Amino acid sequence: MGKLILVRHGKSLWNVKNVFTGWTDVDLAPEGMEEAKKAGELIKSNLIEIDICCSSYLKKSHPYRLDYIGNGRNDACRHQV
C-alpha cells in the first residue's frame, strides 16, 4: 500500500515578523531551512522512497528545500498551485 506524506513549509521570513504570508512569494527564514532539512532527514531515516511529489510554486514550499525528494531523482516532483 502506498503512503501519503504531508509536509508543511518551514518558517518563512514573514513568519518571523508575524506578518501573514498568504500567496506572497516569501523565502524561508534560516530556521525554516533547518526545519526543512530535518523533515528530509526524518523521511530518509525511515527509508521512505518518494515516487511523486506535488508542491506549490512558492519559494517557501518548493521541494528542493527538503533534502529528500526522489532520492536524487529530479523527475519525482510535479508542481501544483
Rosetta blueprint (number, residue, H / E / L):
1 M L
2 G L
3 K L
4 L L
5 I L
6 L L
7 V L
8 R L
9 H L
10 G L
11 K L
12 S E
13 L H
14 W H
15 N H
16 V H
17 K L
18 N L
19 V L
20 F L
21 T L
22 G L
23 W L
24 T L
25 D L
26 V L
27 D L
28 L E
29 A L
30 P H
31 E H
32 G H
33 M H
34 E H
35 E H
36 A H
37 K H
38 K H
39 A H
40 G H
41 E H
42 L H
43 I H
44 K H
45 S H
46 N L
47 L L
48 I L
49 E L
50 I L
51 D L
52 I L
53 C E
54 C E
55 S E
56 S L
57 Y L
58 L L
59 K H
60 K H
61 S H
62 H L
63 P H
64 Y H
65 R H
66 L L
67 D L
68 Y L
69 I H
70 G H
71 N H
72 G H
73 R L
74 N H
75 D H
76 A H
77 C E
78 R E
79 H E
80 Q L
81 V L
